[in-house]
Amino acid sequence: MYADKYGSFVGRYDDDGNVIVLYVKDGSQARRLDASVYPVGSKLSARYEHPEGIILTPHDAEKLGIKIEE
């Protein structure tokens, strides 16, 4: 499980094979991470607010240690 100053997170694959990052606490989609990764299709890192939620490539999710739920 990945955790930072914004909370604890897990992931779930979307239909495209990317990872939707979710808060462990309530299952809602993460909007910000304290990590130097870029959400799919974004030019802003995850350190910035992403109101639409954060979706990462499987490689980036693995690099952070985000556990993928089935």
C-alpha positions as CSV (number, residue, x, y, z in Angstrom):
1,M,0.0,0.0,0.0
2,Y,1.2,3.5,-0.8
3,A,0.8,6.3,1.8
4,D,1.9,9.9,1.9
5,K,0.8,13.1,3.5
6,Y,-2.5,13.1,1.7
7,G,-3.5,9.6,2.8
8,S,-3.2,5.9,2.1
9,F,-4.0,4.6,-1.4
10,V,-4.7,1.5,-3.4
11,G,-5.4,1.0,-7.1
12,R,-7.8,-0.6,-9.5
13,Y,-7.4,-1.3,-13.2
14,D,-9.5,0.7,-15.6
15,D,-10.7,-0.6,-19.0
16,D,-7.6,0.7,-20.7
17,G,-5.2,-1.2,-18.3
18,N,-4.2,1.8,-16.4
19,V,-4.5,2.2,-12.6
20,I,-7.2,4.4,-10.9
21,V,-5.7,5.6,-7.6
22,L,-8.2,5.4,-4.7
23,Y,-8.2,6.5,-1.1
24,V,-8.2,3.4,1.2
25,K,-10.4,5.3,3.7
26,D,-13.5,5.7,1.6
27,G,-12.7,4.4,-1.9
28,S,-13.0,7.7,-3.6
29,Q,-10.6,8.6,-6.4
30,A,-7.4,10.3,-5.3
31,R,-6.9,13.9,-6.6
32,R,-3.4,14.5,-5.3
33,L,-0.3,12.5,-4.4
34,D,3.0,13.6,-2.8
35,A,4.9,11.8,-5.6
36,S,6.9,12.8,-8.8
37,V,4.7,10.9,-11.2
38,Y,2.5,12.2,-14.0
39,P,-1.1,11.0,-14.4
40,V,-2.0,9.5,-17.8
41,G,-2.6,12.4,-20.2
42,S,-1.5,15.1,-17.9
43,K,1.3,17.6,-18.1
44,L,1.1,18.3,-14.4
45,S,2.6,16.0,-11.8
46,A,0.4,14.2,-9.2
47,R,1.7,16.8,-6.7
48,Y,-0.9,19.2,-8.3
49,E,-4.7,18.9,-7.7
50,H,-6.4,16.8,-10.4
51,P,-10.2,17.3,-9.9
52,E,-10.9,14.5,-12.4
53,G,-8.9,12.0,-10.3
54,I,-5.5,10.4,-10.8
55,I,-4.9,7.5,-13.2
56,L,-1.4,6.1,-13.5
57,T,0.3,3.8,-15.8
58,P,0.9,0.3,-14.3
59,H,4.6,1.1,-14.3
60,D,4.2,4.3,-12.2
61,A,1.8,2.6,-9.8
62,E,4.2,-0.2,-9.3
63,K,7.1,2.2,-8.8
64,L,5.1,3.8,-6.0
65,G,4.2,0.5,-4.4
66,I,0.4,1.0,-5.0
67,K,-1.3,-2.3,-4.3
68,I,-3.8,-3.2,-7.1
69,E,-7.2,-4.5,-6.0
70,E,-9.0,-6.9,-8.2
